[in-house]
Amino acid sequence: MTIRAFIAAATAATALMAGAANAADCPVDVDDPFDLEAAQIEDIYNCLKDAMAEGYAKEGDEIGANYRSWTVTSTRPAVAGPHGNRLLQTFANDVAAEQYLKFAEEGVKMPARSVLAKESITISKKKKQARVGPLFIMTKMEDGAIPETDDWLYAGLQPNGKVMKIKQSFCHDCHVNYPDQDMLAYPLEEVRIGN
C-alpha cells in the first residue's frame, strides 16, 4: 500500500468514525437542560437510548451489558442538577430495587451487593445537541469494606464502554449530603416510578 493510499484509507476511516459518533447526537432547541419539557426529554431519550446501551456494553463490562434488564426507577430521564446538569435515568439491580423504590428519606440501609446504574445524557449548549454521557455506577459493599465512602464503591463507564477513572472522594463528597438515605440521591419526585 502506498503512503497516499494509506492516508486516503485513514482519512476515510476517521470520517466514518466521526459520522458514527455524530449519529448518536440529537438536536436540542434550548440552551439550558432545565428548560426542556417532558416531551422533549422523551424525544431525546428515544433518539439516544440504543446508542447508550450499545456504547456502555461495547467493552464487555458486566454492568454495562446488563443494566437495562434491571428495574428502571423513573418514568423518564430528568435533570436534577448533580452530575453536570445531565439528564439522568437510574436502574436498580434485583438486590437494590425493593429498598431503592421506597424513596425513603430516613433510616435507609441498602443491602450489600446493591448496584445502581445511572445513564446520563449531556446537553451541549454551544452545539445545541444531546449526546450520550457516562454510565455512573454505585455498588454497596459489605459493612466496613470502604468506611471512607460509607461502603459505596463509585465507578463509571464512558459512552464507548471504557472504564472511567473516578476519584472515590469526588463522588462521595456530593453523596455524603444524603446520610439518612444511605448516601442516595433519588430521581426527581415527578418522575419516580409509582408517582
WONORNOR-V955434 format. One line per field, one symbol per residue. psi: psi as a letter, one per 30 degrees, with the letter a starting at -180 (. if undefined). burial: I if it has 16 or more other C-alpha atoms within 10 Angstrom, else O. A space follows every 50 residues. Layout:
# WONORNOR-V955434
psi->???
burial->???
This chain:
# WONORNOR-V955434
psi->kleeeeeeeeeeeeeeeeeeeffgkkkkglfkfffkleeeeeeeeeefee eeeeeefeggkeeefffffakkflfllljfelhhhlkkjkkkleefeeee ffhkfkgkjkkkgkkkkjkkkkjjeefhlklkaljkkkkjllkfeiefgh gkkkllklfgfkkkjkjeeeeffefffhefghgkkllkefgkkf.
burial->OOOOOOOOOOOOOOOOOOOOOOOIIIOIOIOOIOOIOOOOIIOIIOIIIO IIIOIIIOOOOOIIIOIIOIIIIIOIIIIIOOIOIIIIIIIIIOIIIOII IOIOOOOIIIIOIIIIIIIIIIIIOOOIIIIIIIIIIIIIIOOOOOOOII IIIIIIIIIIIIIOOOOOOOIIOOIIOOIOIIIIIIIOOOIIIOO
